[in-house]
Amino acid sequence: MLKWRKRCFRCLQYLRDDGTCQNQKCVRYTPEKGETTSTSNDSSTGADAKEKAN
């Protein structure tokens, strides 16, 4: 039997198996549980590098 994959009602992208949107530009986007966000770490390391250079 054919199984339809569910889509996000905002961006119409296919949802993950847990029902969350995987489009990073969508309002309903949630990062995966195993995924780590390193954006805050990148900004802090850049500031530390500038301090060390001075």
N, C-alpha and C positions, 0 to 999 in steps of 0.2 A: 504494500500500500504506500502511496505517495505521502510524505510528511512535509507540510509547509513549515518553513522556518519563520519565526516571528521577526517583525521589524520594529524599529523605534518609531514612535508616532510623531516625533519632531523632525528627524533627519532622514527617515526611511532606510537607514542602514540595518543590516542584519544584527540581531542581538547575540550576545554570548550565550553559552549553555545555562548560566545562572540568571539570565534575563536582564543583564545590564548592557547599556549602549557601549560600543567600542570605538565610536567616532570621537576623536579628541576635540573636534571643533563644535560638537553638539552640547547643548545646555544640559542634557540629561547624562552626560558622560561620567563614568566613575572608573578610576584606574583599577587594574586587576589586583587581586590580593597579593600575588607573588611579586608584582612590579614595585620597584622602589623609585621614588621621585628624588632625583639628585639636583634639582634646580636650586634649592636653598643651600646645598653643600657647595655648588659651583660658585655662587656669589660670595660665600664666606671665604673660600680658598683664594679667590681673586683679591679680596681685600687684604688677606694675610700676606700674600705675595708682594703687594705694594708696600706694606709696612716693613717687610724684611728688606726690600730694596732700598728704603730710606735709611 
